[in-house]
Amino acid sequence: MKKKFYFFWVCLFLAMASYAQGPVVYLPLDNDLNDASGNDFHATDGGTAPTVFVDDAERGRVAFFEEAAHAVLPKVDPLRFGTGDFAFSMW
């Protein structure tokens, strides 16, 4: 698998509001690019190659991003960086 990036993103978490309000976007990236926060800010494939979801022996179902693949979040006001507090977490 030449020049492929294998991202084991179990969780992509963006919270651009206070902790009490909960996450604005939560992308588990285990079966699809859908937002699990309840806000319906689903990501879409933005590259020339689609995101593929594979079974990994250690991590379970994970997103596989080839070099030409990436996910794009929608352009909505709650996801724009502003003057308020925000947090971004991924592992």
HTML snippet that shows the backbone in 3Dmol.js (N, CA, C, O; Angstrom):
<script src="https://3Dmol.org/build/3Dmol-min.js"></script>
<div id="view" style="width:600px;height:400px;position:relative"></div>
<script>
const pdb = `
ATOM      1  N   MET A   1       0.839  -1.184   0.000  1.00  0.00           N
ATOM      2  CA  MET A   1       0.000   0.000   0.000  1.00  0.00           C
ATOM      3  C   MET A   1       0.874   1.233   0.000  1.00  0.00           C
ATOM      4  O   MET A   1       1.061   1.884   1.027  1.00  0.00           O
ATOM      5  N   LYS A   2       1.411   1.545  -1.180  1.00  0.00           N
ATOM      6  CA  LYS A   2       2.310   2.688  -1.293  1.00  0.00           C
ATOM      7  C   LYS A   2       1.555   3.992  -1.116  1.00  0.00           C
ATOM      8  O   LYS A   2       0.410   4.146  -1.540  1.00  0.00           O
ATOM      9  N   LYS A   3       2.232   4.907  -0.483  1.00  0.00           N
ATOM     10  CA  LYS A   3       1.774   6.287  -0.326  1.00  0.00           C
ATOM     11  C   LYS A   3       0.337   6.397   0.169  1.00  0.00           C
ATOM     12  O   LYS A   3      -0.420   7.263  -0.268  1.00  0.00           O
ATOM     13  N   LYS A   4      -0.017   5.528   1.064  1.00  0.00           N
ATOM     14  CA  LYS A   4      -1.349   5.617   1.665  1.00  0.00           C
ATOM     15  C   LYS A   4      -1.194   5.940   3.138  1.00  0.00           C
ATOM     16  O   LYS A   4      -0.340   5.381   3.825  1.00  0.00           O
ATOM     17  N   PHE A   5      -1.986   6.798   3.585  1.00  0.00           N
ATOM     18  CA  PHE A   5      -1.957   7.152   5.004  1.00  0.00           C
ATOM     19  C   PHE A   5      -3.090   6.404   5.692  1.00  0.00           C
ATOM     20  O   PHE A   5      -4.247   6.488   5.282  1.00  0.00           O
ATOM     21  N   TYR A   6      -2.750   5.692   6.714  1.00  0.00           N
ATOM     22  CA  TYR A   6      -3.720   4.907   7.452  1.00  0.00           C
ATOM     23  C   TYR A   6      -3.995   5.612   8.772  1.00  0.00           C
ATOM     24  O   TYR A   6      -3.210   5.512   9.715  1.00  0.00           O
ATOM     25  N   PHE A   7      -5.069   6.297   8.829  1.00  0.00           N
ATOM     26  CA  PHE A   7      -5.406   7.046  10.033  1.00  0.00           C
ATOM     27  C   PHE A   7      -6.365   6.234  10.882  1.00  0.00           C
ATOM     28  O   PHE A   7      -7.482   5.932  10.461  1.00  0.00           O
ATOM     29  N   PHE A   8      -5.930   5.887  12.060  1.00  0.00           N
ATOM     30  CA  PHE A   8      -6.783   5.163  12.986  1.00  0.00           C
ATOM     31  C   PHE A   8      -7.474   6.192  13.872  1.00  0.00           C
ATOM     32  O   PHE A   8      -7.150   6.349  15.049  1.00  0.00           O
ATOM     33  N   TRP A   9      -8.408   6.866  13.286  1.00  0.00           N
ATOM     34  CA  TRP A   9      -9.134   7.875  14.048  1.00  0.00           C
ATOM     35  C   TRP A   9     -10.310   7.194  14.697  1.00  0.00           C
ATOM     36  O   TRP A   9     -11.313   6.892  14.049  1.00  0.00           O
ATOM     37  N   VAL A  10     -10.181   6.963  15.938  1.00  0.00           N
ATOM     38  CA  VAL A  10     -11.280   6.375  16.675  1.00  0.00           C
ATOM     39  C   VAL A  10     -12.287   7.480  17.003  1.00  0.00           C
ATOM     40  O   VAL A  10     -13.495   7.251  17.062  1.00  0.00           O
ATOM     41  N   CYS A  11     -11.759   8.663  17.212  1.00  0.00           N
ATOM     42  CA  CYS A  11     -12.639   9.746  17.592  1.00  0.00           C
ATOM     43  C   CYS A  11     -12.097  11.061  17.071  1.00  0.00           C
ATOM     44  O   CYS A  11     -10.935  11.394  17.306  1.00  0.00           O
ATOM     45  N   LEU A  12     -12.920  11.803  16.374  1.00  0.00           N
ATOM     46  CA  LEU A  12     -12.566  13.164  15.994  1.00  0.00           C
ATOM     47  C   LEU A  12     -13.613  14.036  16.678  1.00  0.00           C
ATOM     48  O   LEU A  12     -14.807  13.946  16.394  1.00  0.00           O
ATOM     49  N   PHE A  13     -13.153  14.851  17.552  1.00  0.00           N
ATOM     50  CA  PHE A  13     -14.076  15.575  18.420  1.00  0.00           C
ATOM     51  C   PHE A  13     -13.800  17.057  18.341  1.00  0.00           C
ATOM     52  O   PHE A  13     -12.702  17.505  18.674  1.00  0.00           O
ATOM     53  N   LEU A  14     -14.774  17.816  17.908  1.00  0.00           N
ATOM     54  CA  LEU A  14     -14.654  19.272  17.881  1.00  0.00           C
ATOM     55  C   LEU A  14     -15.695  19.847  18.832  1.00  0.00           C
ATOM     56  O   LEU A  14     -16.883  19.543  18.718  1.00  0.00           O
ATOM     57  N   ALA A  15     -15.263  20.651  19.738  1.00  0.00           N
ATOM     58  CA  ALA A  15     -16.204  21.332  20.607  1.00  0.00           C
ATOM     59  C   ALA A  15     -15.868  22.809  20.575  1.00  0.00           C
ATOM     60  O   ALA A  15     -14.869  23.240  21.151  1.00  0.00           O
ATOM     61  N   MET A  16     -16.694  23.575  19.910  1.00  0.00           N
ATOM     62  CA  MET A  16     -16.440  25.005  19.772  1.00  0.00           C
ATOM     63  C   MET A  16     -17.380  25.820  20.662  1.00  0.00           C
ATOM     64  O   MET A  16     -17.555  27.025  20.482  1.00  0.00           O
ATOM     65  N   ALA A  17     -17.961  25.136  21.603  1.00  0.00           N
ATOM     66  CA  ALA A  17     -18.805  25.809  22.582  1.00  0.00           C
ATOM     67  C   ALA A  17     -18.315  25.366  23.961  1.00  0.00           C
ATOM     68  O   ALA A  17     -17.352  24.604  24.053  1.00  0.00           O
ATOM     69  N   SER A  18     -18.936  25.813  24.993  1.00  0.00           N
ATOM     70  CA  SER A  18     -18.503  25.420  26.325  1.00  0.00           C
ATOM     71  C   SER A  18     -18.782  23.941  26.566  1.00  0.00           C
ATOM     72  O   SER A  18     -19.618  23.341  25.890  1.00  0.00           O
ATOM     73  N   TYR A  19     -18.086  23.366  27.520  1.00  0.00           N
ATOM     74  CA  TYR A  19     -18.234  21.950  27.823  1.00  0.00           C
ATOM     75  C   TYR A  19     -19.665  21.608  28.231  1.00  0.00           C
ATOM     76  O   TYR A  19     -20.146  20.518  27.922  1.00  0.00           O
ATOM     77  N   ALA A  20     -20.337  22.499  28.902  1.00  0.00           N
ATOM     78  CA  ALA A  20     -21.696  22.240  29.375  1.00  0.00           C
ATOM     79  C   ALA A  20     -22.672  22.044  28.224  1.00  0.00           C
ATOM     80  O   ALA A  20     -23.676  21.349  28.376  1.00  0.00           O
ATOM     81  N   GLN A  21     -22.390  22.644  27.084  1.00  0.00           N
ATOM     82  CA  GLN A  21     -23.289  22.525  25.939  1.00  0.00           C
ATOM     83  C   GLN A  21     -23.027  21.258  25.139  1.00  0.00           C
ATOM     84  O   GLN A  21     -23.836  20.897  24.284  1.00  0.00           O
ATOM     85  N   GLY A  22     -21.943  20.593  25.390  1.00  0.00           N
ATOM     86  CA  GLY A  22     -21.622  19.362  24.679  1.00  0.00           C
ATOM     87  C   GLY A  22     -20.907  19.633  23.376  1.00  0.00           C
ATOM     88  O   GLY A  22     -20.690  20.787  23.008  1.00  0.00           O
ATOM     89  N   PRO A  23     -20.539  18.577  22.679  1.00  0.00           N
ATOM     90  CA  PRO A  23     -19.789  18.746  21.433  1.00  0.00           C
ATOM     91  C   PRO A  23     -20.662  19.294  20.311  1.00  0.00           C
ATOM     92  O   PRO A  23     -21.854  18.994  20.235  1.00  0.00           O
ATOM     93  N   VAL A  24     -20.070  20.082  19.458  1.00  0.00           N
ATOM     94  CA  VAL A  24     -20.761  20.594  18.282  1.00  0.00           C
ATOM     95  C   VAL A  24     -20.723  19.532  17.187  1.00  0.00           C
ATOM     96  O   VAL A  24     -21.701  19.342  16.463  1.00  0.00           O
ATOM     97  N   VAL A  25     -19.588  18.841  17.069  1.00  0.00           N
ATOM     98  CA  VAL A  25     -19.432  17.750  16.101  1.00  0.00           C
ATOM     99  C   VAL A  25     -18.730  16.592  16.784  1.00  0.00           C
ATOM    100  O   VAL A  25     -17.761  16.790  17.517  1.00  0.00           O
ATOM    101  N   TYR A  26     -19.219  15.384  16.545  1.00  0.00           N
ATOM    102  CA  TYR A  26     -18.566  14.181  17.053  1.00  0.00           C
ATOM    103  C   TYR A  26     -18.570  13.157  15.919  1.00  0.00           C
ATOM    104  O   TYR A  26     -19.620  12.649  15.526  1.00  0.00           O
ATOM    105  N   LEU A  27     -17.382  12.866  15.405  1.00  0.00           N
ATOM    106  CA  LEU A  27     -17.238  11.930  14.292  1.00  0.00           C
ATOM    107  C   LEU A  27     -16.493  10.678  14.767  1.00  0.00           C
ATOM    108  O   LEU A  27     -15.264  10.695  14.835  1.00  0.00           O
ATOM    109  N   PRO A  28     -17.197   9.605  15.093  1.00  0.00           N
ATOM    110  CA  PRO A  28     -16.526   8.380  15.519  1.00  0.00           C
ATOM    111  C   PRO A  28     -15.671   7.752  14.413  1.00  0.00           C
ATOM    112  O   PRO A  28     -14.694   7.065  14.714  1.00  0.00           O
ATOM    113  N   LEU A  29     -16.015   7.969  13.161  1.00  0.00           N
ATOM    114  CA  LEU A  29     -15.278   7.444  12.002  1.00  0.00           C
ATOM    115  C   LEU A  29     -15.115   5.931  12.058  1.00  0.00           C
ATOM    116  O   LEU A  29     -14.048   5.404  11.743  1.00  0.00           O
ATOM    117  N   ASP A  30     -16.181   5.230  12.463  1.00  0.00           N
ATOM    118  CA  ASP A  30     -16.104   3.776  12.501  1.00  0.00           C
ATOM    119  C   ASP A  30     -16.914   3.114  11.390  1.00  0.00           C
ATOM    120  O   ASP A  30     -16.575   2.009  10.966  1.00  0.00           O
ATOM    121  N   ASN A  31     -17.957   3.751  10.916  1.00  0.00           N
ATOM    122  CA  ASN A  31     -18.762   3.184   9.832  1.00  0.00           C
ATOM    123  C   ASN A  31     -19.055   4.182   8.719  1.00  0.00           C
ATOM    124  O   ASN A  31     -19.332   3.799   7.582  1.00  0.00           O
ATOM    125  N   ASP A  32     -18.991   5.465   9.060  1.00  0.00           N
ATOM    126  CA  ASP A  32     -19.322   6.490   8.082  1.00  0.00           C
ATOM    127  C   ASP A  32     -18.764   7.832   8.550  1.00  0.00           C
ATOM    128  O   ASP A  32     -18.047   7.891   9.549  1.00  0.00           O
ATOM    129  N   LEU A  33     -19.085   8.892   7.844  1.00  0.00           N
ATOM    130  CA  LEU A  33     -18.615  10.235   8.188  1.00  0.00           C
ATOM    131  C   LEU A  33     -19.712  11.058   8.866  1.00  0.00           C
ATOM    132  O   LEU A  33     -19.677  12.288   8.844  1.00  0.00           O
ATOM    133  N   ASN A  34     -20.675  10.377   9.463  1.00  0.00           N
ATOM    134  CA  ASN A  34     -21.810  11.063  10.071  1.00  0.00           C
ATOM    135  C   ASN A  34     -21.480  11.607  11.459  1.00  0.00           C
ATOM    136  O   ASN A  34     -20.688  11.034  12.208  1.00  0.00           O
ATOM    137  N   ASP A  35     -22.114  12.726  11.769  1.00  0.00           N
ATOM    138  CA  ASP A  35     -21.976  13.396  13.055  1.00  0.00           C
ATOM    139  C   ASP A  35     -22.859  12.682  14.082  1.00  0.00           C
ATOM    140  O   ASP A  35     -24.068  12.563  13.881  1.00  0.00           O
ATOM    141  N   ALA A  36     -22.270  12.213  15.165  1.00  0.00           N
ATOM    142  CA  ALA A  36     -23.014  11.517  16.212  1.00  0.00           C
ATOM    143  C   ALA A  36     -23.419  12.442  17.361  1.00  0.00           C
ATOM    144  O   ALA A  36     -23.953  11.973  18.366  1.00  0.00           O
ATOM    145  N   SER A  37     -23.170  13.763  17.225  1.00  0.00           N
ATOM    146  CA  SER A  37     -23.509  14.702  18.301  1.00  0.00           C
ATOM    147  C   SER A  37     -24.994  15.023  18.339  1.00  0.00           C
ATOM    148  O   SER A  37     -25.495  15.544  19.336  1.00  0.00           O
ATOM    149  N   GLY A  38     -25.699  14.716  17.260  1.00  0.00           N
ATOM    150  CA  GLY A  38     -27.111  15.084  17.167  1.00  0.00           C
ATOM    151  C   GLY A  38     -27.343  16.385  16.429  1.00  0.00           C
ATOM    152  O   GLY A  38     -28.492  16.767  16.208  1.00  0.00           O
ATOM    153  N   ASN A  39     -26.277  17.081  16.041  1.00  0.00           N
ATOM    154  CA  ASN A  39     -26.403  18.352  15.330  1.00  0.00           C
ATOM    155  C   ASN A  39     -26.467  18.190  13.811  1.00  0.00           C
ATOM    156  O   ASN A  39     -26.701  19.163  13.095  1.00  0.00           O
ATOM    157  N   ASP A  40     -26.263  16.982  13.323  1.00  0.00           N
ATOM    158  CA  ASP A  40     -26.322  16.675  11.882  1.00  0.00           C
ATOM    159  C   ASP A  40     -25.316  17.460  11.044  1.00  0.00           C
ATOM    160  O   ASP A  40     -25.618  17.835   9.911  1.00  0.00           O
ATOM    161  N   PHE A  41     -24.128  17.712  11.585  1.00  0.00           N
ATOM    162  CA  PHE A  41     -23.058  18.348  10.818  1.00  0.00           C
ATOM    163  C   PHE A  41     -22.169  17.241  10.233  1.00  0.00           C
ATOM    164  O   PHE A  41     -20.998  17.122  10.591  1.00  0.00           O
ATOM    165  N   HIS A  42     -22.733  16.447   9.341  1.00  0.00           N
ATOM    166  CA  HIS A  42     -22.043  15.306   8.772  1.00  0.00           C
ATOM    167  C   HIS A  42     -20.907  15.758   7.854  1.00  0.00           C
ATOM    168  O   HIS A  42     -21.046  16.730   7.111  1.00  0.00           O
ATOM    169  N   ALA A  43     -19.792  15.046   7.915  1.00  0.00           N
ATOM    170  CA  ALA A  43     -18.673  15.303   7.010  1.00  0.00           C
ATOM    171  C   ALA A  43     -18.963  14.613   5.675  1.00  0.00           C
ATOM    172  O   ALA A  43     -19.793  13.707   5.598  1.00  0.00           O
ATOM    173  N   THR A  44     -18.270  15.055   4.636  1.00  0.00           N
ATOM    174  CA  THR A  44     -18.393  14.443   3.315  1.00  0.00           C
ATOM    175  C   THR A  44     -17.001  14.163   2.769  1.00  0.00           C
ATOM    176  O   THR A  44     -16.017  14.752   3.218  1.00  0.00           O
ATOM    177  N   ASP A  45     -16.926  13.266   1.804  1.00  0.00           N
ATOM    178  CA  ASP A  45     -15.649  13.013   1.135  1.00  0.00           C
ATOM    179  C   ASP A  45     -15.277  14.242   0.329  1.00  0.00           C
ATOM    180  O   ASP A  45     -16.090  14.765  -0.432  1.00  0.00           O
ATOM    181  N   GLY A  46     -14.046  14.702   0.499  1.00  0.00           N
ATOM    182  CA  GLY A  46     -13.609  15.904  -0.198  1.00  0.00           C
ATOM    183  C   GLY A  46     -12.448  15.665  -1.143  1.00  0.00           C
ATOM    184  O   GLY A  46     -12.088  16.556  -1.912  1.00  0.00           O
ATOM    185  N   GLY A  47     -11.868  14.508  -1.102  1.00  0.00           N
ATOM    186  CA  GLY A  47     -10.717  14.221  -1.951  1.00  0.00           C
ATOM    187  C   GLY A  47     -11.112  13.549  -3.242  1.00  0.00           C
ATOM    188  O   GLY A  47     -12.296  13.403  -3.546  1.00  0.00           O
ATOM    189  N   THR A  48     -10.118  13.144  -3.995  1.00  0.00           N
ATOM    190  CA  THR A  48     -10.383  12.437  -5.244  1.00  0.00           C
ATOM    191  C   THR A  48     -10.581  10.946  -5.011  1.00  0.00           C
ATOM    192  O   THR A  48     -11.021  10.235  -5.914  1.00  0.00           O
ATOM    193  N   ALA A  49     -10.266  10.467  -3.825  1.00  0.00           N
ATOM    194  CA  ALA A  49     -10.511   9.073  -3.448  1.00  0.00           C
ATOM    195  C   ALA A  49     -11.486   9.059  -2.275  1.00  0.00           C
ATOM    196  O   ALA A  49     -11.415   9.929  -1.407  1.00  0.00           O
ATOM    197  N   PRO A  50     -12.387   8.092  -2.234  1.00  0.00           N
ATOM    198  CA  PRO A  50     -13.352   8.038  -1.132  1.00  0.00           C
ATOM    199  C   PRO A  50     -12.723   7.516   0.161  1.00  0.00           C
ATOM    200  O   PRO A  50     -11.709   6.819   0.134  1.00  0.00           O
ATOM    201  N   THR A  51     -13.333   7.857   1.273  1.00  0.00           N
ATOM    202  CA  THR A  51     -12.952   7.295   2.562  1.00  0.00           C
ATOM    203  C   THR A  51     -13.469   5.864   2.606  1.00  0.00           C
ATOM    204  O   THR A  51     -14.623   5.602   2.267  1.00  0.00           O
ATOM    205  N   VAL A  52     -12.622   4.954   3.018  1.00  0.00           N
ATOM    206  CA  VAL A  52     -12.998   3.541   3.098  1.00  0.00           C
ATOM    207  C   VAL A  52     -12.977   3.144   4.571  1.00  0.00           C
ATOM    208  O   VAL A  52     -12.121   3.596   5.332  1.00  0.00           O
ATOM    209  N   PHE A  53     -13.913   2.305   4.961  1.00  0.00           N
ATOM    210  CA  PHE A  53     -13.980   1.837   6.341  1.00  0.00           C
ATOM    211  C   PHE A  53     -13.609   0.361   6.371  1.00  0.00           C
ATOM    212  O   PHE A  53     -14.205  -0.455   5.669  1.00  0.00           O
ATOM    213  N   VAL A  54     -12.618   0.029   7.190  1.00  0.00           N
ATOM    214  CA  VAL A  54     -12.069  -1.332   7.226  1.00  0.00           C
ATOM    215  C   VAL A  54     -12.082  -1.866   8.650  1.00  0.00           C
ATOM    216  O   VAL A  54     -12.182  -1.103   9.611  1.00  0.00           O
ATOM    217  N   ASP A  55     -11.981  -3.172   8.772  1.00  0.00           N
ATOM    218  CA  ASP A  55     -11.877  -3.817  10.079  1.00  0.00           C
ATOM    219  C   ASP A  55     -10.406  -3.987  10.435  1.00  0.00           C
ATOM    220  O   ASP A  55      -9.640  -4.588   9.682  1.00  0.00           O
ATOM    221  N   ASP A  56     -10.021  -3.453  11.587  1.00  0.00           N
ATOM    222  CA  ASP A  56      -8.661  -3.553  12.077  1.00  0.00           C
ATOM    223  C   ASP A  56      -8.664  -4.489  13.283  1.00  0.00           C
ATOM    224  O   ASP A  56      -9.540  -4.395  14.143  1.00  0.00           O
ATOM    225  N   ALA A  57      -7.691  -5.386  13.345  1.00  0.00           N
ATOM    226  CA  ALA A  57      -7.637  -6.380  14.420  1.00  0.00           C
ATOM    227  C   ALA A  57      -7.527  -5.743  15.807  1.00  0.00           C
ATOM    228  O   ALA A  57      -8.064  -6.286  16.773  1.00  0.00           O
ATOM    229  N   GLU A  58      -6.844  -4.608  15.922  1.00  0.00           N
ATOM    230  CA  GLU A  58      -6.645  -3.974  17.222  1.00  0.00           C
ATOM    231  C   GLU A  58      -7.706  -2.943  17.569  1.00  0.00           C
ATOM    232  O   GLU A  58      -8.074  -2.796  18.734  1.00  0.00           O
ATOM    233  N   ARG A  59      -8.192  -2.242  16.582  1.00  0.00           N
ATOM    234  CA  ARG A  59      -9.060  -1.092  16.845  1.00  0.00           C
ATOM    235  C   ARG A  59     -10.509  -1.278  16.415  1.00  0.00           C
ATOM    236  O   ARG A  59     -11.335  -0.399  16.658  1.00  0.00           O
ATOM    237  N   GLY A  60     -10.830  -2.378  15.793  1.00  0.00           N
ATOM    238  CA  GLY A  60     -12.186  -2.580  15.301  1.00  0.00           C
ATOM    239  C   GLY A  60     -12.377  -1.884  13.963  1.00  0.00           C
ATOM    240  O   GLY A  60     -11.441  -1.816  13.167  1.00  0.00           O
ATOM    241  N   ARG A  61     -13.538  -1.380  13.709  1.00  0.00           N
ATOM    242  CA  ARG A  61     -13.850  -0.718  12.442  1.00  0.00           C
ATOM    243  C   ARG A  61     -13.298   0.708  12.477  1.00  0.00           C
ATOM    244  O   ARG A  61     -13.571   1.465  13.409  1.00  0.00           O
ATOM    245  N   VAL A  62     -12.516   1.065  11.449  1.00  0.00           N
ATOM    246  CA  VAL A  62     -11.872   2.383  11.404  1.00  0.00           C
ATOM    247  C   VAL A  62     -11.922   2.955  10.002  1.00  0.00           C
ATOM    248  O   VAL A  62     -12.115   2.229   9.027  1.00  0.00           O
ATOM    249  N   ALA A  63     -11.748   4.262   9.912  1.00  0.00           N
ATOM    250  CA  ALA A  63     -11.676   4.945   8.622  1.00  0.00           C
ATOM    251  C   ALA A  63     -10.277   4.773   8.041  1.00  0.00           C
ATOM    252  O   ALA A  63      -9.282   4.835   8.764  1.00  0.00           O
ATOM    253  N   PHE A  64     -10.212   4.557   6.745  1.00  0.00           N
ATOM    254  CA  PHE A  64      -8.943   4.422   6.035  1.00  0.00           C
ATOM    255  C   PHE A  64      -8.906   5.538   4.996  1.00  0.00           C
ATOM    256  O   PHE A  64      -9.723   5.572   4.075  1.00  0.00           O
ATOM    257  N   PHE A  65      -7.950   6.448   5.154  1.00  0.00           N
ATOM    258  CA  PHE A  65      -7.816   7.566   4.232  1.00  0.00           C
ATOM    259  C   PHE A  65      -6.597   7.354   3.341  1.00  0.00           C
ATOM    260  O   PHE A  65      -5.463   7.360   3.819  1.00  0.00           O
ATOM    261  N   GLU A  66      -6.834   7.166   2.053  1.00  0.00           N
ATOM    262  CA  GLU A  66      -5.713   7.120   1.120  1.00  0.00           C
ATOM    263  C   GLU A  66      -5.128   8.522   1.029  1.00  0.00           C
ATOM    264  O   GLU A  66      -5.699   9.474   1.562  1.00  0.00           O
ATOM    265  N   GLU A  67      -4.003   8.649   0.363  1.00  0.00           N
ATOM    266  CA  GLU A  67      -3.343   9.945   0.230  1.00  0.00           C
ATOM    267  C   GLU A  67      -4.264  10.990  -0.408  1.00  0.00           C
ATOM    268  O   GLU A  67      -4.209  12.167  -0.051  1.00  0.00           O
ATOM    269  N   ALA A  68      -5.092  10.569  -1.331  1.00  0.00           N
ATOM    270  CA  ALA A  68      -5.971  11.496  -2.051  1.00  0.00           C
ATOM    271  C   ALA A  68      -7.342  11.655  -1.389  1.00  0.00           C
ATOM    272  O   ALA A  68      -8.237  12.272  -1.967  1.00  0.00           O
ATOM    273  N   ALA A  69      -7.513  11.114  -0.200  1.00  0.00           N
ATOM    274  CA  ALA A  69      -8.811  11.173   0.480  1.00  0.00           C
ATOM    275  C   ALA A  69      -8.746  12.113   1.676  1.00  0.00           C
ATOM    276  O   ALA A  69      -7.722  12.205   2.353  1.00  0.00           O
ATOM    277  N   HIS A  70      -9.835  12.801   1.923  1.00  0.00           N
ATOM    278  CA  HIS A  70      -9.982  13.580   3.147  1.00  0.00           C
ATOM    279  C   HIS A  70     -11.458  13.870   3.379  1.00  0.00           C
ATOM    280  O   HIS A  70     -12.267  13.809   2.454  1.00  0.00           O
ATOM    281  N   ALA A  71     -11.794  14.181   4.604  1.00  0.00           N
ATOM    282  CA  ALA A  71     -13.167  14.496   4.979  1.00  0.00           C
ATOM    283  C   ALA A  71     -13.309  16.007   5.125  1.00  0.00           C
ATOM    284  O   ALA A  71     -12.382  16.694   5.553  1.00  0.00           O
ATOM    285  N   VAL A  72     -14.478  16.507   4.763  1.00  0.00           N
ATOM    286  CA  VAL A  72     -14.754  17.938   4.818  1.00  0.00           C
ATOM    287  C   VAL A  72     -15.986  18.162   5.695  1.00  0.00           C
ATOM    288  O   VAL A  72     -17.028  17.538   5.497  1.00  0.00           O
ATOM    289  N   LEU A  73     -15.847  19.059   6.661  1.00  0.00           N
ATOM    290  CA  LEU A  73     -16.985  19.428   7.500  1.00  0.00           C
ATOM    291  C   LEU A  73     -17.797  20.513   6.798  1.00  0.00           C
ATOM    292  O   LEU A  73     -17.250  21.263   5.989  1.00  0.00           O
ATOM    293  N   PRO A  74     -19.085  20.607   7.094  1.00  0.00           N
ATOM    294  CA  PRO A  74     -19.906  21.643   6.454  1.00  0.00           C
ATOM    295  C   PRO A  74     -19.515  23.045   6.913  1.00  0.00           C
ATOM    296  O   PRO A  74     -18.987  23.231   8.009  1.00  0.00           O
ATOM    297  N   LYS A  75     -19.781  24.016   6.062  1.00  0.00           N
ATOM    298  CA  LYS A  75     -19.494  25.418   6.397  1.00  0.00           C
ATOM    299  C   LYS A  75     -20.731  26.018   7.059  1.00  0.00           C
ATOM    300  O   LYS A  75     -21.604  26.585   6.402  1.00  0.00           O
ATOM    301  N   VAL A  76     -20.775  25.873   8.368  1.00  0.00           N
ATOM    302  CA  VAL A  76     -21.883  26.407   9.163  1.00  0.00           C
ATOM    303  C   VAL A  76     -21.303  27.233  10.304  1.00  0.00           C
ATOM    304  O   VAL A  76     -20.188  26.971  10.756  1.00  0.00           O
ATOM    305  N   ASP A  77     -22.040  28.211  10.762  1.00  0.00           N
ATOM    306  CA  ASP A  77     -21.543  29.121  11.796  1.00  0.00           C
ATOM    307  C   ASP A  77     -21.027  28.432  13.063  1.00  0.00           C
ATOM    308  O   ASP A  77     -19.984  28.842  13.574  1.00  0.00           O
ATOM    309  N   PRO A  78     -21.702  27.402  13.598  1.00  0.00           N
ATOM    310  CA  PRO A  78     -21.173  26.783  14.825  1.00  0.00           C
ATOM    311  C   PRO A  78     -19.791  26.148  14.650  1.00  0.00           C
ATOM    312  O   PRO A  78     -19.111  25.882  15.641  1.00  0.00           O
ATOM    313  N   LEU A  79     -19.366  25.903  13.413  1.00  0.00           N
ATOM    314  CA  LEU A  79     -18.059  25.296  13.172  1.00  0.00           C
ATOM    315  C   LEU A  79     -17.005  26.304  12.734  1.00  0.00           C
ATOM    316  O   LEU A  79     -15.904  25.918  12.341  1.00  0.00           O
ATOM    317  N   ARG A  80     -17.325  27.562  12.797  1.00  0.00           N
ATOM    318  CA  ARG A  80     -16.349  28.598  12.439  1.00  0.00           C
ATOM    319  C   ARG A  80     -15.621  29.058  13.702  1.00  0.00           C
ATOM    320  O   ARG A  80     -16.241  29.279  14.742  1.00  0.00           O
ATOM    321  N   PHE A  81     -14.300  29.199  13.597  1.00  0.00           N
ATOM    322  CA  PHE A  81     -13.540  29.700  14.737  1.00  0.00           C
ATOM    323  C   PHE A  81     -13.890  31.158  14.956  1.00  0.00           C
ATOM    324  O   PHE A  81     -13.927  31.950  14.014  1.00  0.00           O
ATOM    325  N   GLY A  82     -14.141  31.498  16.180  1.00  0.00           N
ATOM    326  CA  GLY A  82     -14.500  32.863  16.522  1.00  0.00           C
ATOM    327  C   GLY A  82     -13.732  33.314  17.735  1.00  0.00           C
ATOM    328  O   GLY A  82     -12.581  32.925  17.933  1.00  0.00           O
ATOM    329  N   THR A  83     -14.359  34.130  18.544  1.00  0.00           N
ATOM    330  CA  THR A  83     -13.700  34.645  19.722  1.00  0.00           C
ATOM    331  C   THR A  83     -14.019  33.823  20.968  1.00  0.00           C
ATOM    332  O   THR A  83     -13.447  34.067  22.031  1.00  0.00           O
ATOM    333  N   GLY A  84     -14.922  32.854  20.851  1.00  0.00           N
ATOM    334  CA  GLY A  84     -15.299  32.036  22.007  1.00  0.00           C
ATOM    335  C   GLY A  84     -14.322  30.891  22.243  1.00  0.00           C
ATOM    336  O   GLY A  84     -13.389  30.677  21.469  1.00  0.00           O
ATOM    337  N   ASP A  85     -14.556  30.172  23.312  1.00  0.00           N
ATOM    338  CA  ASP A  85     -13.732  29.021  23.658  1.00  0.00           C
ATOM    339  C   ASP A  85     -13.996  27.864  22.698  1.00  0.00           C
ATOM    340  O   ASP A  85     -15.106  27.716  22.187  1.00  0.00           O
ATOM    341  N   PHE A  86     -12.974  27.048  22.456  1.00  0.00           N
ATOM    342  CA  PHE A  86     -13.154  25.861  21.641  1.00  0.00           C
ATOM    343  C   PHE A  86     -12.126  24.822  22.056  1.00  0.00           C
ATOM    344  O   PHE A  86     -11.112  25.141  22.676  1.00  0.00           O
ATOM    345  N   ALA A  87     -12.401  23.591  21.710  1.00  0.00           N
ATOM    346  CA  ALA A  87     -11.464  22.503  21.934  1.00  0.00           C
ATOM    347  C   ALA A  87     -11.519  21.572  20.733  1.00  0.00           C
ATOM    348  O   ALA A  87     -12.570  21.411  20.113  1.00  0.00           O
ATOM    349  N   PHE A  88     -10.408  20.970  20.410  1.00  0.00           N
ATOM    350  CA  PHE A  88     -10.303  20.024  19.301  1.00  0.00           C
ATOM    351  C   PHE A  88      -9.558  18.817  19.834  1.00  0.00           C
ATOM    352  O   PHE A  88      -8.459  18.956  20.370  1.00  0.00           O
ATOM    353  N   SER A  89     -10.133  17.649  19.698  1.00  0.00           N
ATOM    354  CA  SER A  89      -9.482  16.459  20.243  1.00  0.00           C
ATOM    355  C   SER A  89      -9.567  15.329  19.238  1.00  0.00           C
ATOM    356  O   SER A  89     -10.578  15.157  18.556  1.00  0.00           O
ATOM    357  N   MET A  90      -8.474  14.548  19.153  1.00  0.00           N
ATOM    358  CA  MET A  90      -8.462  13.411  18.239  1.00  0.00           C
ATOM    359  C   MET A  90      -7.456  12.413  18.764  1.00  0.00           C
ATOM    360  O   MET A  90      -6.416  12.797  19.297  1.00  0.00           O
ATOM    361  N   TRP A  91      -7.763  11.107  18.614  1.00  0.00           N
ATOM    362  CA  TRP A  91      -6.770  10.088  18.928  1.00  0.00           C
ATOM    363  C   TRP A  91      -6.982   8.908  18.039  1.00  0.00           C
ATOM    364  O   TRP A  91      -6.249   7.923  18.133  1.00  0.00           O
TER     365      TRP A  91
END
`;
const viewer = $3Dmol.createViewer("view");
viewer.addModel(pdb, "pdb");
viewer.setStyle({}, {cartoon: {color: "spectrum"}});
viewer.zoomTo();
viewer.render();
</script>
